[in-house]
Amino acid sequence: MTNRSARIARAALSLIAAAASVGAVQVQASTGDPSFPEGMPAMSGAFGSYPMTREASGTSWQPDTSVHAGRHVASGQWMFMGHAVLNGVYDWQGSARGGEKSFLSGMLMGVARRSIAGGDALQLRAMLSPDPLMGKSGYPVLLATGETADGSTPLLDRQHPHDLFMELSVSYAHPLGPSDSVFVYAGLPGEPAFGPPAFMHRLSIMDSPEPPISHHWLDSTHIAFGVATLGYVHDQWKLEVSRFRGREPDQFRYNIETGPLDSTATRLSWNPAKQWALQLSWAALTSPEELEPLVDQRKWSASAIYTRPCAAQGWWSTTLAWGRRTSDHGWLNAVALESAVRPVPAWTLFVRGERVDNDELLWQGGLPGPAYTVGKVSAGAVRDFRVSQRAELGLGGLYALNFVPGPLVASYGTAEPKGFMAFIRLKIQ
């Protein structure tokens, strides 16, 4: 790790520690109507006059009725929030292209927000990941493809580790009226205005340790090293435009990368009711892949998220998302449907189904091969146990069934390879 990266890491950890330890006041907003402790004012969103529960990863929106996990504390003019999730995972993937591995995943997140005279709002956010500890090869996930993990070979049937720094961002919002505001957001790294919230922030699947195989169609830009976004909020609508660095992170997981903001994304978001969050987005990426530096990409994404309370203290959330991107074979599509329900505070059940057109499963002569349509269905559950006022320990597992077409059967050894994950989870919030 470079000296500069070490200084940034120490600053980010200090922010997270402050968010987790300053005072001992907890705020929960499980139905989109936050109930703040006596003496602490209810907080609106960082980018406009809407409920804080609407905000997800980057500048993306989720339904107002979403659960807002985190411990909030106040100190002077500042509001802090801290949140941590760590998963110890055992992963087994069958077939000739599978494997097994035990690893640690998750995130540490800290937010600091300050309201300024006139209604302006300043927000700082840091998010760190333990993924680099698992090594450059990542972990096995059948039918997953993406950027290289070692700088020289494509990563097939494996999920790449995220960088230590998943987000280091700052935003500033200025109200124009009771229902209107403008904002700027900058991150190194950060998340441009494309796609639904990143999968580890979507309530409909965040309890699953398994990444989606549609990740690089829907939300892989969530860790772009260089983002600048300008946005306008009007009531239930948000329009935003980003310039960002299109190249995906390299194989060095502890550094801070820099480069020109050479790519563009734009997104229109609409929350027509408290239970709904809709978005349509487009992006033009310059040289996103290290192994194909002369190839640019165009992407489209559309998604709908529905979240509502259920039972006494539970919730139910569902996401339907579509993504489309260019390749040498034309447009490749991906569809994901995921849903999770927490009928009681101790139990969460989740399921996901995906259908993806992928040309990276068989490389030929150092280039992507033919495009094949593949699918995956996974389902699982996690049981949480309260171990202290601020911490929960969860035990969970999931089972995945994959579907490959005839031309890929010889490579995988079966038309329906299977996978399994068991995990233990620590949540501090």
KOLGUVEX-784848 format. One record per residue (C-alpha): residue in one letter; chain; x negated, y negated, z. Coordinates in steps of 0.02 Angstrom, whole numbers, plus 50000, padded with zeros to 5 digits. Each point is the difference from the previous one (the first is absolute). Example, Ala and Ser with C-alpha at 12.3 -4.5 7.8 and 13.67 -1.06 7.14 Angstrom:
% KOLGUVEX-784848
("A"; "A"; (49385; 50225; 50390))
("S"; "A"; (49931; 49828; 49967))
***
This chain:
% KOLGUVEX-784848
("M"; "A"; (50000; 50000; 50000))
("T"; "A"; (49932; 49829; 49953))
("N"; "A"; (49977; 49862; 50130))
("R"; "A"; (50141; 49901; 49921))
("S"; "A"; (50117; 50151; 50003))
("A"; "A"; (49952; 50033; 50181))
("R"; "A"; (50044; 49821; 50048))
("I"; "A"; (50167; 50013; 49911))
("A"; "A"; (50036; 50167; 50085))
("R"; "A"; (49963; 49926; 50171))
("A"; "A"; (50114; 49852; 49965))
("A"; "A"; (50140; 50115; 49939))
("L"; "A"; (49984; 50112; 50152))
("S"; "A"; (50005; 49847; 50113))
("L"; "A"; (50163; 49947; 49918))
("I"; "A"; (50075; 50173; 50024))
("A"; "A"; (49942; 50007; 50180))
("A"; "A"; (50074; 49830; 50037))
("A"; "A"; (50164; 50050; 49920))
("A"; "A"; (50007; 50157; 50105))
("S"; "A"; (49945; 49932; 50167))
("V"; "A"; (50045; 49815; 50023))
("G"; "A"; (50142; 50009; 50126))
("A"; "A"; (50115; 50149; 50013))
("V"; "A"; (50162; 49945; 49918))
("Q"; "A"; (50081; 50120; 49878))
("V"; "A"; (50122; 49955; 49864))
("Q"; "A"; (50104; 50127; 49906))
("A"; "A"; (50110; 49966; 49849))
("S"; "A"; (50080; 50163; 49951))
("T"; "A"; (50152; 49930; 49911))
("G"; "A"; (49939; 49840; 49919))
("D"; "A"; (50054; 49894; 50149))
("P"; "A"; (49845; 49979; 50109))
("S"; "A"; (50027; 49980; 50186))
("F"; "A"; (49853; 49903; 50066))
("P"; "A"; (49961; 49992; 50186))
("E"; "A"; (50058; 49851; 50100))
("G"; "A"; (49898; 49846; 49962))
("M"; "A"; (49935; 50062; 49832))
("P"; "A"; (50090; 49928; 49846))
("A"; "A"; (50064; 50117; 49865))
("M"; "A"; (49880; 50003; 49854))
("S"; "A"; (50048; 49977; 49818))
("G"; "A"; (49899; 50072; 49857))
("A"; "A"; (49827; 49938; 49958))
("F"; "A"; (50054; 49938; 49828))
("G"; "A"; (50175; 49931; 50031))
("S"; "A"; (50153; 49983; 50113))
("Y"; "A"; (50054; 50182; 50002))
("P"; "A"; (49984; 50137; 50133))
("M"; "A"; (49823; 50059; 50035))
("T"; "A"; (50057; 50180; 49975))
("R"; "A"; (50014; 49965; 49812))
("E"; "A"; (49811; 49996; 49980))
("A"; "A"; (49897; 50153; 49953))
("S"; "A"; (49826; 50020; 49925))
("G"; "A"; (49919; 49851; 49914))
("T"; "A"; (50140; 49881; 49949))
("S"; "A"; (50126; 50138; 49961))
("W"; "A"; (50175; 50010; 50072))
("Q"; "A"; (50098; 50140; 50081))
("P"; "A"; (50181; 49997; 50066))
("D"; "A"; (50036; 49886; 50147))
("T"; "A"; (50063; 50153; 50096))
("S"; "A"; (49828; 50081; 49997))
("V"; "A"; (49914; 50053; 50160))
("H"; "A"; (49861; 49878; 50043))
("A"; "A"; (49867; 50098; 50093))
("G"; "A"; (49870; 49906; 50099))
("R"; "A"; (49963; 49915; 50165))
("H"; "A"; (50026; 49812; 49997))
("V"; "A"; (49923; 49880; 50124))
("A"; "A"; (49989; 49810; 50010))
("S"; "A"; (49852; 49893; 50050))
("G"; "A"; (50020; 49813; 49986))
("Q"; "A"; (50055; 49956; 49823))
("W"; "A"; (49955; 50171; 49934))
("M"; "A"; (50101; 50160; 49981))
("F"; "A"; (49901; 50162; 49989))
("M"; "A"; (50053; 50173; 49943))
("G"; "A"; (49902; 50163; 50015))
("H"; "A"; (50037; 50172; 49933))
("A"; "A"; (49901; 50162; 49981))
("V"; "A"; (50037; 50169; 49921))
("L"; "A"; (49870; 50141; 49996))
("N"; "A"; (50034; 50170; 49921))
("G"; "A"; (49894; 50155; 50028))
("V"; "A"; (50047; 50108; 49850))
("Y"; "A"; (49969; 50180; 49947))
("D"; "A"; (50031; 50011; 49812))
("W"; "A"; (50017; 50161; 49898))
("Q"; "A"; (50035; 49998; 49814))
("G"; "A"; (50025; 50164; 49907))
("S"; "A"; (49955; 50053; 49821))
("A"; "A"; (49833; 50007; 49911))
("R"; "A"; (49987; 49809; 50007))
("G"; "A"; (50045; 49982; 50183))
("G"; "A"; (49898; 50003; 50159))
("E"; "A"; (50010; 49961; 50185))
("K"; "A"; (49933; 49865; 50113))
("S"; "A"; (50023; 49920; 50171))
("F"; "A"; (49988; 49811; 50007))
("L"; "A"; (50051; 49839; 50088))
("S"; "A"; (50111; 49871; 49916))
("G"; "A"; (50106; 49852; 50053))
("M"; "A"; (49979; 49814; 50030))
("L"; "A"; (49964; 49866; 50130))
("M"; "A"; (50093; 49838; 49969))
("G"; "A"; (49997; 49828; 50079))
("V"; "A"; (50097; 49842; 49957))
("A"; "A"; (49981; 49823; 50068))
("R"; "A"; (50129; 49868; 49956))
("R"; "A"; (50013; 49816; 50045))
("S"; "A"; (50145; 49883; 49970))
("I"; "A"; (49948; 49825; 49950))
("A"; "A"; (50093; 49834; 50013))
("G"; "A"; (50127; 49981; 49860))
("G"; "A"; (50041; 50185; 49993))
("D"; "A"; (49840; 50056; 49913))
("A"; "A"; (49932; 50171; 50046))
("L"; "A"; (49821; 50067; 49998))
("Q"; "A"; (49971; 50187; 50007))
("L"; "A"; (49841; 50106; 50012))
("R"; "A"; (50009; 50188; 49975))
("A"; "A"; (49870; 50138; 50015))
("M"; "A"; (50022; 50185; 49965))
("L"; "A"; (49864; 50132; 50019))
("S"; "A"; (49999; 50185; 49952))
("P"; "A"; (49904; 50150; 50070))
("D"; "A"; (50003; 50082; 49826))
("P"; "A"; (49813; 49974; 49963))
("L"; "A"; (49960; 50124; 50139))
("M"; "A"; (50072; 50142; 49892))
("G"; "A"; (49861; 49982; 49869))
("K"; "A"; (49997; 49949; 49817))
("S"; "A"; (50097; 50150; 49937))
("G"; "A"; (50160; 49954; 50091))
("Y"; "A"; (50120; 50144; 50032))
("P"; "A"; (50096; 50125; 49892))
("V"; "A"; (50174; 49951; 49935))
("L"; "A"; (50058; 50100; 49849))
("L"; "A"; (50045; 49897; 49845))
("A"; "A"; (49923; 49841; 50073))
("T"; "A"; (49879; 49903; 49890))
("G"; "A"; (49920; 49828; 50012))
("E"; "A"; (49838; 49906; 50001))
("T"; "A"; (49834; 50087; 50020))
("A"; "A"; (49943; 50030; 50178))
("D"; "A"; (49814; 50022; 49964))
("G"; "A"; (49976; 49878; 49855))
("S"; "A"; (49966; 50134; 49869))
("T"; "A"; (50140; 50129; 49991))
("P"; "A"; (50191; 49986; 49997))
("L"; "A"; (50092; 50052; 50157))
("L"; "A"; (50125; 50138; 49957))
("D"; "A"; (50127; 50080; 50117))
("R"; "A"; (49931; 49895; 50141))
("Q"; "A"; (50043; 49836; 50086))
("H"; "A"; (49859; 49874; 50010))
("P"; "A"; (49958; 49924; 50170))
("H"; "A"; (50049; 49819; 50025))
("D"; "A"; (49867; 49872; 50043))
("L"; "A"; (49967; 49949; 50180))
("F"; "A"; (50075; 49829; 49961))
("M"; "A"; (50177; 50025; 49932))
("E"; "A"; (50052; 49819; 50024))
("L"; "A"; (49918; 49839; 50057))
("S"; "A"; (50121; 49862; 49952))
("V"; "A"; (50062; 49826; 50038))
("S"; "A"; (50164; 49917; 49949))
("Y"; "A"; (50078; 49829; 50018))
("A"; "A"; (50184; 49960; 49975))
("H"; "A"; (50088; 49831; 49985))
("P"; "A"; (50190; 49978; 50010))
("L"; "A"; (50088; 49899; 49866))
("G"; "A"; (50171; 50011; 50083))
("P"; "A"; (50108; 50113; 50109))
("S"; "A"; (49991; 50145; 49875))
("D"; "A"; (49850; 49954; 49891))
("S"; "A"; (49813; 50013; 50025))
("V"; "A"; (49836; 50018; 49906))
("F"; "A"; (49850; 50100; 50057))
("V"; "A"; (49823; 50048; 49953))
("Y"; "A"; (49917; 50165; 50047))
("A"; "A"; (49818; 50050; 49978))
("G"; "A"; (49915; 50163; 50042))
("L"; "A"; (49828; 50080; 49991))
("P"; "A"; (50064; 50132; 49992))
("G"; "A"; (50186; 49970; 49981))
("E"; "A"; (50156; 50055; 49907))
("P"; "A"; (50059; 49912; 49841))
("A"; "A"; (50182; 49976; 49955))
("F"; "A"; (50031; 50169; 49921))
("G"; "A"; (50110; 50148; 50046))
("P"; "A"; (50092; 50047; 50159))
("P"; "A"; (49915; 49994; 50170))
("A"; "A"; (49847; 50115; 50006))
("F"; "A"; (50048; 50179; 50044))
("M"; "A"; (49926; 49996; 50176))
("H"; "A"; (50114; 49851; 50038))
("R"; "A"; (50162; 50067; 49925))
("L"; "A"; (50118; 50055; 50138))
("S"; "A"; (50069; 50135; 49884))
("I"; "A"; (49836; 50098; 50000))
("M"; "A"; (49874; 49919; 50120))
("D"; "A"; (50016; 50147; 50122))
("S"; "A"; (49928; 50119; 49869))
("P"; "A"; (49809; 50014; 49990))
("E"; "A"; (50014; 50055; 49818))
("P"; "A"; (49969; 49864; 49868))
("P"; "A"; (50115; 49996; 49848))
("I"; "A"; (49936; 50064; 49832))
("S"; "A"; (50087; 49846; 49926))
("H"; "A"; (49883; 49885; 50100))
("H"; "A"; (49905; 49935; 49848))
("W"; "A"; (50162; 49956; 49911))
("L"; "A"; (50085; 49912; 50145))
("D"; "A"; (49885; 49924; 50131))
("S"; "A"; (49816; 50039; 49977))
("T"; "A"; (49958; 49814; 49987))
("H"; "A"; (50035; 49978; 50186))
("I"; "A"; (49813; 49995; 50037))
("A"; "A"; (49936; 49880; 49866))
("F"; "A"; (49835; 49914; 50042))
("G"; "A"; (50054; 49824; 49958))
("V"; "A"; (50181; 49937; 49995))
("A"; "A"; (50080; 49828; 49987))
("T"; "A"; (50191; 49990; 49998))
("L"; "A"; (50117; 49852; 49981))
("G"; "A"; (50182; 50030; 50048))
("Y"; "A"; (50169; 49914; 50010))
("V"; "A"; (50139; 50059; 50116))
("H"; "A"; (50183; 49950; 49976))
("D"; "A"; (50121; 50079; 50123))
("Q"; "A"; (50001; 50186; 49956))
("W"; "A"; (49886; 49980; 49847))
("K"; "A"; (49811; 49993; 49983))
("L"; "A"; (49896; 49967; 49844))
("E"; "A"; (49811; 50018; 50008))
("V"; "A"; (49849; 50004; 49885))
("S"; "A"; (49829; 50071; 50042))
("R"; "A"; (49826; 49993; 49927))
("F"; "A"; (49892; 50142; 50063))
("R"; "A"; (49848; 50107; 49964))
("G"; "A"; (50060; 50144; 49893))
("R"; "A"; (49855; 50120; 50032))
("E"; "A"; (50043; 50132; 50129))
("P"; "A"; (49887; 50015; 50153))
("D"; "A"; (49834; 50089; 49970))
("Q"; "A"; (49929; 50150; 50093))
("F"; "A"; (49920; 49893; 50137))
("R"; "A"; (50135; 49999; 50133))
("Y"; "A"; (49924; 49882; 50130))
("N"; "A"; (49959; 49847; 49894))
("I"; "A"; (50093; 49844; 49943))
("E"; "A"; (50006; 49992; 49810))
("T"; "A"; (50014; 49840; 49899))
("G"; "A"; (50032; 49960; 49818))
("P"; "A"; (50104; 49891; 49884))
("L"; "A"; (50189; 49990; 50022))
("D"; "A"; (50028; 50069; 49825))
("S"; "A"; (50172; 50081; 50016))
("T"; "A"; (50178; 49937; 50020))
("A"; "A"; (50157; 50062; 50087))
("T"; "A"; (50173; 49926; 50023))
("R"; "A"; (50145; 50063; 50104))
("L"; "A"; (50183; 49953; 50025))
("S"; "A"; (50075; 50059; 50165))
("W"; "A"; (50182; 49995; 50054))
("N"; "A"; (50078; 50053; 50164))
("P"; "A"; (50187; 49993; 49959))
("A"; "A"; (50050; 50064; 50173))
("K"; "A"; (49914; 50040; 50164))
("Q"; "A"; (49988; 50184; 49953))
("W"; "A"; (49924; 49975; 49826))
("A"; "A"; (49834; 49945; 49924))
("L"; "A"; (49980; 49999; 49810))
("Q"; "A"; (49849; 49953; 49895))
("L"; "A"; (49943; 49993; 49819))
("S"; "A"; (49816; 49969; 49961))
("W"; "A"; (49874; 49997; 49858))
("A"; "A"; (49810; 50001; 49999))
("A"; "A"; (49858; 49986; 49873))
("L"; "A"; (49840; 50079; 50068))
("T"; "A"; (49828; 49968; 49927))
("S"; "A"; (49882; 50150; 50005))
("P"; "A"; (50078; 50085; 50153))
("E"; "A"; (49905; 50166; 49983))
("E"; "A"; (49813; 50012; 50031))
("L"; "A"; (49986; 50151; 49883))
("E"; "A"; (50094; 49911; 49859))
("P"; "A"; (49938; 49820; 50013))
("L"; "A"; (50060; 49951; 49825))
("V"; "A"; (50180; 50053; 50031))
("D"; "A"; (50128; 49874; 50065))
("Q"; "A"; (50172; 50047; 50066))
("R"; "A"; (50175; 49930; 50004))
("K"; "A"; (50121; 50052; 50137))
("W"; "A"; (50185; 49981; 50040))
("S"; "A"; (50087; 50044; 50162))
("A"; "A"; (50178; 49995; 50067))
("S"; "A"; (50063; 50060; 50168))
("A"; "A"; (50148; 49999; 50118))
("I"; "A"; (49987; 50029; 50187))
("Y"; "A"; (50152; 50033; 50111))
("T"; "A"; (49983; 50003; 50189))
("R"; "A"; (50134; 50008; 50133))
("P"; "A"; (50017; 50041; 50185))
("C"; "A"; (50076; 50169; 50041))
("A"; "A"; (50050; 50093; 50157))
("A"; "A"; (49965; 49913; 50166))
("Q"; "A"; (49820; 49941; 49976))
("G"; "A"; (49956; 50074; 49831))
("W"; "A"; (49979; 49945; 49820))
("W"; "A"; (50006; 50067; 49822))
("S"; "A"; (49896; 49930; 49857))
("T"; "A"; (49993; 50049; 49815))
("T"; "A"; (49892; 49935; 49857))
("L"; "A"; (50023; 50028; 49814))
("A"; "A"; (49852; 49936; 49899))
("W"; "A"; (49950; 50005; 49816))
("G"; "A"; (49831; 49956; 49928))
("R"; "A"; (49931; 49992; 49823))
("R"; "A"; (49822; 49974; 49939))
("T"; "A"; (49908; 50003; 49836))
("S"; "A"; (49870; 50129; 49949))
("D"; "A"; (49919; 50067; 49842))
("H"; "A"; (50159; 50104; 49980))
("G"; "A"; (50119; 49852; 50011))
("W"; "A"; (50112; 49967; 50149))
("L"; "A"; (49995; 50120; 50148))
("N"; "A"; (50147; 50000; 50122))
("A"; "A"; (50020; 50049; 50182))
("V"; "A"; (50154; 50013; 50110))
("A"; "A"; (50001; 50025; 50189))
("L"; "A"; (50148; 50028; 50116))
("E"; "A"; (49961; 50005; 50186))
("S"; "A"; (50105; 49998; 50156))
("A"; "A"; (49975; 50009; 50187))
("V"; "A"; (50120; 50007; 50147))
("R"; "A"; (49969; 49978; 50185))
("P"; "A"; (50161; 50062; 50083))
("V"; "A"; (49924; 49982; 50174))
("P"; "A"; (49840; 49910; 50054))
("A"; "A"; (49903; 50163; 50021))
("W"; "A"; (50029; 50077; 49827))
("T"; "A"; (49969; 49942; 49821))
("L"; "A"; (50041; 50104; 49845))
("F"; "A"; (49935; 49951; 49828))
("V"; "A"; (50009; 50061; 49820))
("R"; "A"; (49929; 49941; 49833))
("G"; "A"; (50022; 50051; 49818))
("E"; "A"; (49893; 49938; 49855))
("R"; "A"; (49988; 50019; 49811))
("V"; "A"; (49843; 49932; 49916))
("D"; "A"; (49928; 49992; 49823))
("N"; "A"; (49812; 50020; 50028))
("D"; "A"; (49857; 50008; 49873))
("E"; "A"; (49861; 50017; 50130))
("L"; "A"; (50026; 50180; 50056))
("L"; "A"; (49889; 50072; 49862))
("W"; "A"; (49851; 49896; 49943))
("Q"; "A"; (49918; 50038; 49833))
("G"; "A"; (49829; 49933; 49949))
("G"; "A"; (49999; 49875; 50142))
("L"; "A"; (50171; 49930; 49952))
("P"; "A"; (50178; 50032; 50061))
("G"; "A"; (50083; 50143; 49910))
("P"; "A"; (50180; 50030; 49945))
("A"; "A"; (50144; 49931; 50102))
("Y"; "A"; (50104; 50125; 50098))
("T"; "A"; (50159; 49978; 50101))
("V"; "A"; (49981; 50071; 50176))
("G"; "A"; (50105; 49996; 50157))
("K"; "A"; (49990; 50018; 50188))
("V"; "A"; (50124; 50021; 50142))
("S"; "A"; (49945; 49990; 50182))
("A"; "A"; (50095; 50002; 50164))
("G"; "A"; (49946; 49989; 50181))
("A"; "A"; (50034; 49943; 50177))
("V"; "A"; (49910; 49923; 50148))
("R"; "A"; (50044; 50010; 50186))
("D"; "A"; (49939; 49854; 50106))
("F"; "A"; (49962; 50007; 50185))
("R"; "A"; (49987; 49842; 50105))
("V"; "A"; (49833; 50003; 50092))
("S"; "A"; (50001; 49821; 50065))
("Q"; "A"; (50097; 49839; 49984))
("R"; "A"; (49904; 49955; 49842))
("A"; "A"; (49949; 50169; 49926))
("E"; "A"; (50083; 50150; 49920))
("L"; "A"; (49923; 50166; 49951))
("G"; "A"; (50081; 50092; 49855))
("L"; "A"; (49989; 50179; 49934))
("G"; "A"; (50054; 50029; 49821))
("G"; "A"; (49985; 50099; 49841))
("L"; "A"; (50055; 50000; 49818))
("Y"; "A"; (50018; 50124; 49859))
("A"; "A"; (49976; 49953; 49816))
("L"; "A"; (50052; 50090; 49841))
("N"; "A"; (49919; 49944; 49837))
("F"; "A"; (50058; 50029; 49822))
("V"; "A"; (49881; 50010; 49850))
("P"; "A"; (50044; 50032; 49816))
("G"; "A"; (49943; 50152; 49901))
("P"; "A"; (49837; 49928; 49931))
("L"; "A"; (49938; 49968; 50179))
("V"; "A"; (50048; 50169; 50075))
("A"; "A"; (49834; 50080; 49952))
("S"; "A"; (49905; 49859; 50085))
("Y"; "A"; (50100; 50009; 50162))
("G"; "A"; (50031; 50188; 49996))
("T"; "A"; (50187; 49977; 50031))
("A"; "A"; (50145; 49895; 49939))
("E"; "A"; (50052; 49951; 50177))
("P"; "A"; (49847; 49971; 50111))
("K"; "A"; (50036; 49963; 50181))
("G"; "A"; (49925; 49891; 50135))
("F"; "A"; (50012; 49976; 50188))
("M"; "A"; (49947; 49868; 50126))
("A"; "A"; (50004; 50006; 50190))
("F"; "A"; (49961; 49843; 50099))
("I"; "A"; (49988; 49921; 50170))
("R"; "A"; (50036; 49814; 50008))
("L"; "A"; (49961; 49862; 50123))
("K"; "A"; (50104; 49840; 49988))
("I"; "A"; (49961; 49846; 50102))
("Q"; "A"; (50128; 49861; 49985))
***
